[in-house]
Every structure is written in C-alpha cells, then in structure tokens.
Amino acid sequence: MTVWRRFLENQVPRRHLLVFYLGIPGMTAFLFGLNHAGMARFLPVEVGVIYWLGIFLPAWLMLDACSRLGAAILRPWSPPLWLTLLIGSVSAMVLLQPYAVWHSALYVGHMPPGVNYEIAAPLPSVLGEWERLLGYTGVPLFWIAINYYYDRILDIPRYRGSLLEIMPPPRQMAQEPGPPLPDAPRAARPAAGPPRTADTLAPVVGFALQIPPEIGREIIALRAEDHYIRVYTTKGSALIRYRFGDALKDVACLDGLQVHRSCWVKRSAVVKLTEDNGATSLELVGGVRIPVSRAYQKVVQQAGWA
C-alpha cells in the first residue's frame, strides 16, 4: 500500500480532503467574486465568481505541489512547518504569474469599454497598489494559517507525511560494513534467557503504542520533526505525533544514546561512524543515516562508538 493511498483511505477523512482541495478555494473565490475584489470589480458578479474560481483552484493545487516539493527537499534539515509553507507559497506565486496574466486576458471582453488593461504588464493594470501588496503578503499568510489549522487543531499532518506514514526500510548497503563498533561490556549484559522477539525489544508505553504493526517494534532510532517524531525500525519508519522529550523517557529502558538534539540511536543498530566534510553521522542497519552533532560527539566517543 502506497503512502498516498494510505493517506487517502486511512489517515484523512474524505470530507477533509474535499474541504481542503475544493471547499476552501471555492468559498474564497465566491467571496472575492461576490465582493468585486480585484479585476472582478469590472465584471458581473457571476462572471467575477467564475474568474476567481479560475484563479484560486489552480493556485491552490500549485501551492500544494510546491509545498510538497519543498518539504521533500528540506526534509533532511527538519525545517519548521511555517518555513516549508512559506517557501512553497512564494514559489507557487512566481510560477503562477504567467498563468494569472493569461487567465485575466480571457475576461477582457466582459469588461466595460475604456478600462485600461495591459496584457504585457506583470500584473493586470486594473489592480491598485494595495491589492498587489495584499496578494504578495496575503496569499502566503492565508496558506500558512489554513495548514496550521489542519496540522495543529485537526491533527492532520501537513507536508511532513501522513500520520503514521509507513515508509519501507532504506536499501541495503552495497558495500560490506566495516568492523563492528565496541558494544557494552559482556559483564553488563543481561543473563541469557528466553529468545526475545521484535515486539519485546521496544517499550510498551508511550509512543510505542502508536507504532503501526507493519513495521514492528524493533526500534533502532528516533528523529524529531517539529511536533512529531519519526520512529525507525528494522522494517521501515513511521511518523507519529509525539514530543521528542517524552519519547526519550520511553526508550530509557533501551541501550542507546541521544546523538543530536533531535536524534536518538540504539547501540546495537550502529554499523559504523562516518565523517564527510566535517559532518559526522552514524550508519545504522538497513542504510539509515543519523547525524551526530558537535555537542554530542564527545558522548559518542565516550560510549566507544568512535
């Protein structure tokens, strides 16, 4: 099952999808046309509504596409949601500029004689300066506000993957792994007992209760993503709404270390430590890479991982 299919079928009710992708832009277009906003001041009400529908529906889809692309590109840096939305909205406005001019030109015939309209202008000349300023600032702010409402109030994650997003495990490393890093002293290990299954390798409280069964409970790493945590297991990863600080308390029973202000790693999952252009990272089983910040390098060295 793909992430998108899971997003459609399980994570977000269809009514929310319809409201977000059709209801919000449609209602906004209706209000703009009804109140003769922008170019619609020179058009009949019904034509003005149609005009703004032709603006808002494609614009909304472009905002969505640019925000998704921005989230995919920026994911390694775990940016705040507002930054992803801001970059997505600004990019969408730039890309939509030629379309907006072309679309506006289609309604010249409905305008009264004598209205000065220049198709070559960056924006239709019938718009005042305050309307242009409102467009440049209002669209990003409106886009950010709507998505924060979905993300914070409705608990529907925006542009960081769907809730409990299931991702397949990374591809296995082609090269042979280096020598294993020193593990805990043998005397410190628990006495031999019954074989432990994957489900017994994770705490059964806190965020572990939200881990989808498809990826098991053999946790190898945690990574904070704003108000969410990405849980890595040997079978994949899942995005869960949970505080990273609380998650660290939940995994205190496991043999692992915090190696970054937003990352935790299980000792037995570490394959090797690598350095690239001054950046240190841990390579885990399955090819997962977790960064090690400078503040935690000494902790990693003292644990015998370097």
C-alpha positions in Angstrom: 0.0 0.0 0.0 1.5 3.3 -1.0 1.8 6.3 1.3 -0.6 8.3 -0.9 -3.3 5.5 -0.8 -2.9 5.2 2.9 -3.2 9.0 3.2 -6.5 8.9 1.2 -8.0 5.8 2.8 -6.9 5.7 6.4 -5.4 8.9 7.7 -7.5 11.8 6.4 -11.3 11.6 6.2 -12.5 12.3 2.7 -14.6 15.2 3.9 -11.4 17.0 5.0 -9.8 16.3 1.6 -12.9 17.7 -0.2 -13.0 20.8 2.1 -9.3 21.4 1.7 -8.9 21.0 -2.0 -12.3 22.2 -3.2 -14.2 23.9 -0.4 -11.6 26.4 0.8 -10.5 27.7 -2.6 -14.1 27.6 -3.9 -15.5 29.5 -1.0 -12.7 32.1 -1.2 -13.3 32.5 -4.9 -17.1 33.0 -4.3 -16.4 35.7 -1.6 -13.9 37.5 -3.9 -16.3 37.5 -6.8 -19.3 38.5 -4.7 -17.4 41.4 -3.3 -15.9 42.5 -6.6 -12.4 42.0 -5.5 -9.5 42.9 -7.8 -10.4 42.6 -11.5 -13.9 41.4 -10.6 -14.9 44.9 -9.9 -15.3 45.4 -13.6 -17.2 42.1 -14.1 -20.7 41.0 -13.4 -21.0 39.1 -10.2 -21.4 35.6 -11.8 -18.5 36.3 -14.2 -16.4 37.5 -11.3 -17.0 34.3 -9.3 -16.0 32.2 -12.4 -12.9 34.4 -12.8 -11.8 33.9 -9.3 -12.5 30.2 -9.4 -10.1 30.0 -12.4 -7.5 31.7 -10.2 -7.9 30.0 -6.9 -8.4 26.4 -7.9 -5.2 26.1 -10.0 -3.4 28.3 -7.4 -4.4 26.0 -4.6 -3.1 23.0 -6.4 0.2 24.8 -7.2 0.6 25.8 -3.6 0.1 22.2 -2.6 2.5 20.9 -5.2 5.2 23.5 -4.3 4.9 22.9 -0.6 5.2 19.1 -1.1 8.3 19.6 -3.2 9.8 22.0 -0.6 9.0 19.5 2.2 10.8 16.7 0.3 13.8 18.8 -0.4 14.1 20.2 3.1 13.3 17.0 5.0 16.9 16.2 5.9 17.1 19.5 7.8 13.7 19.0 9.6 12.6 22.7 9.0 9.6 24.2 10.9 6.3 23.8 9.2 5.9 27.6 8.6 9.2 27.7 6.7 8.1 24.9 4.3 4.8 26.6 3.7 6.4 30.0 3.1 8.8 28.6 0.6 6.0 26.7 -1.1 3.7 29.7 -1.3 6.3 32.1 -2.7 7.4 29.5 -5.3 3.8 28.9 -6.3 3.1 32.6 -6.8 6.2 33.1 -9.0 5.3 30.1 -11.2 1.6 31.1 -11.4 2.3 34.6 -12.6 2.2 33.9 -16.4 -1.0 31.8 -15.9 -2.7 34.6 -14.0 -1.9 37.2 -16.7 -3.2 34.8 -19.4 -6.3 33.9 -17.5 -7.1 37.6 -16.8 -6.8 38.3 -20.5 -9.7 35.9 -21.2 -12.1 38.2 -19.5 -11.2 41.5 -21.3 -14.4 41.1 -23.4 -16.6 41.2 -20.3 -15.1 44.5 -19.1 -16.8 47.8 -19.8 -15.2 50.0 -22.6 -12.5 52.3 -21.6 -10.9 50.2 -18.9 -7.1 50.2 -19.3 -5.9 46.6 -19.3 -2.4 45.7 -20.5 -1.7 42.1 -21.1 2.1 42.7 -21.0 2.0 44.1 -17.5 3.5 42.0 -14.7 0.1 42.3 -13.0 -3.2 43.5 -14.5 -3.0 47.3 -14.5 -6.5 47.5 -13.1 -5.2 46.4 -9.7 -4.2 49.0 -7.2 -1.0 49.0 -5.3 -2.7 47.9 -2.1 -4.3 45.0 -3.9 -0.9 43.9 -5.3 0.6 44.2 -1.8 -2.3 42.2 -0.4 -1.7 39.5 -3.0 2.1 39.2 -2.2 1.6 39.0 1.5 -2.0 37.7 2.0 -1.6 34.5 0.0 1.4 33.1 1.9 -0.2 34.1 5.3 -3.5 32.6 4.3 -1.8 29.4 3.1 0.2 29.1 6.3 -2.8 29.8 8.5 -5.0 27.1 6.8 -2.3 24.5 7.0 -1.6 25.2 10.7 -5.2 24.8 11.5 -5.2 21.4 9.8 -1.9 20.4 11.5 -2.4 21.8 15.0 -6.2 21.8 15.5 -7.4 18.9 13.4 -4.2 16.7 14.0 -3.8 16.2 10.3 -0.1 16.5 9.5 0.7 18.8 6.6 3.8 18.4 4.4 5.8 16.0 6.6 4.0 12.8 5.5 0.6 11.5 6.6 0.1 10.5 10.2 1.7 7.1 10.9 3.3 7.3 7.4 4.7 4.0 6.5 8.0 4.1 4.7 9.9 1.0 3.5 13.3 0.4 5.0 16.2 2.0 3.1 18.0 -0.1 0.6 20.7 -2.3 2.0 24.2 -1.1 1.7 26.0 -2.4 -1.3 29.4 -2.4 0.4 30.5 -4.7 3.2 30.0 -3.0 6.5 33.1 -2.1 8.5 34.2 -3.7 11.7 31.5 -3.6 14.4 31.8 -0.8 17.0 32.5 -1.8 20.5 29.4 -2.9 22.4 28.6 -2.8 26.0 30.9 -4.9 28.3 30.0 -8.5 28.4 29.5 -8.4 32.2 27.0 -5.6 31.8 24.8 -7.7 29.5 21.7 -9.4 31.0 21.9 -13.1 31.7 20.7 -15.4 28.9 17.0 -16.0 28.9 14.2 -16.9 26.5 14.6 -15.7 23.0 13.3 -12.1 22.6 11.0 -11.3 19.8 11.0 -7.9 17.9 7.9 -6.9 19.9 9.8 -7.2 23.2 12.6 -5.0 22.1 10.6 -1.9 22.4 8.8 -0.3 25.4 5.1 -1.0 25.5 4.1 2.5 26.7 4.0 6.0 25.3 4.7 6.4 21.6 5.3 2.7 21.1 1.6 2.1 21.4 1.2 4.2 18.2 3.7 2.3 16.1 1.9 0.5 13.2 2.2 -3.2 13.3 3.5 -3.3 9.8 7.0 -2.1 10.9 7.2 -4.0 14.2 8.6 -2.6 17.4 12.3 -3.2 17.0 13.2 0.4 17.3 16.7 1.5 16.0 16.4 5.3 16.0 14.2 8.3 16.7 14.3 11.6 15.0 12.3 14.7 15.9 10.4 16.5 13.2 8.8 19.6 14.7 5.9 18.3 16.9 6.3 14.8 15.6 8.8 12.0 15.9 9.9 9.6 13.1 10.4 6.2 14.5 12.8 3.9 12.6 12.6 0.2 13.0 14.3 -2.7 11.1 11.2 -2.8 8.8 10.7 0.8 8.0 9.7 4.1 9.7 6.6 5.8 10.9 5.7 9.4 11.7 3.9 9.9 15.0 2.6 12.9 16.7 4.6 12.9 20.0 7.0 15.0 21.9 10.7 14.1 21.4 11.5 14.7 25.1 8.8 12.3 26.2 10.0 9.7 23.6 13.5 9.8 25.2 11.9 8.9 28.5 10.0 6.0 26.9 13.2 4.5 25.4 15.3 4.9 28.6 15.0 1.2 29.1 16.8 0.5 25.8 20.6 0.6 25.3 21.0 3.7 23.2 22.2 7.3 23.2 21.0 10.8 22.2 23.4 11.8 19.5 21.8 15.0 18.3 19.3 17.5 19.9 16.7 15.8 17.7 18.0 12.2 17.3 18.4 9.1 19.4 20.1 5.8 18.3 20.1 2.3 19.6 23.6 0.9 20.3 23.1 -2.5 18.6 21.8 -0.8 15.4 25.1 1.1 14.7 27.2 -0.3 11.9 29.8 2.4 11.7 30.6 6.1 12.2 31.4 8.2 9.2 32.8 11.7 8.6 32.2 13.7 5.4 33.4 17.2 5.1 33.5 17.7 8.8 30.0 16.3 9.3 29.7 13.2 11.5 27.0 10.6 11.1 26.1 7.1 12.2 25.2 4.5 9.7 22.7 2.0 11.0 21.5 -1.3 9.9 19.5 -1.1 6.7 21.3 2.0 5.5 19.7 4.6 7.8 22.0 7.5 8.5 21.6 9.6 11.6 23.6 12.9 12.1 25.8 13.4 15.2 26.1 17.0 16.3 29.3 18.5 17.6 27.7 18.9 21.1 27.2 15.1 21.3 30.5 13.9 19.6 32.2 13.6 23.0 29.3 11.5 24.3 29.6 9.2 21.3 33.3 8.8 21.8 33.0 8.1 25.5 30.4 5.3 24.6 33.1 3.7 22.4 31.2 4.3 19.2 34.0 6.2 17.5 
